[in-house]
């Protein structure tokens, strides 16, 4: 009896489990594969002045909704996510997508100046384009109206260099983006309609946005696109010789 029990115990010890075992490495690789994108993601930060204070937020939000719809319909690429902050006189725009899609957005900013005598936006400046970002900070595209009390709308920028203003502004905007990533979900409206009540410490003052729009140190959309389209290898005019020089045989 004891021999049979010992044999059955040994047999059970050699049985191969029928289910697949996962370790931590397998789980992490599976998660990484699930987060892979068809295209490399990029993140764009830019600011602009509204051409007129009376431009309604519905004009700006509706315009961008139509623009994004047309771009996605006619261009391959990642979906557009981000945040548009609409101040009384200025805007701040954060966008995440593939480079071709963001290129189309910048092209539209340039063409807007040409096709309209009174465009919605003017004096747009590119603060930064971040390449190959690992994950999105926004599950979708949002817009928010910023109507801070007057005492918060203005601030003194005396004694600050442009570099420090931009660095502080980008740091603040990234903190705001992280706040959105932690509180917003796909299909939701995001954290509160009034950001100045929910997270006033994360919002740029409009005086800072206006200061950035007026700066000559940052690229406009057309300057940015001109550099983007510039060939990497430029040949000098003296290199183009015809006919091609060769040996002369006598």
Buried (B, 14 or more C-beta within 10 A) or exposed (E): EEEEEEEEEEEEEEEEEEEEEEEEEEEEEEEEEEEEEEEEBBBBBBBBBBBEEEBEBEEBBEBBEEBBEEBBEEEEBBBBBBBBBBBEBBBBBBBBBBBBBBBBBBBBBBEBBEEEEEBBBBBBBBBEBEEEEEEBBBBBBBBBBBEBEEEBBEBEBEEEEBEEBBEEBBEBBBEBBEBBEEEBEEEEEBBEEEBBEBBEEBBBBBBBBBBBBEBEEBBBBBEBBEEEEEEEEEEEEEEEEEEEEEEEEE
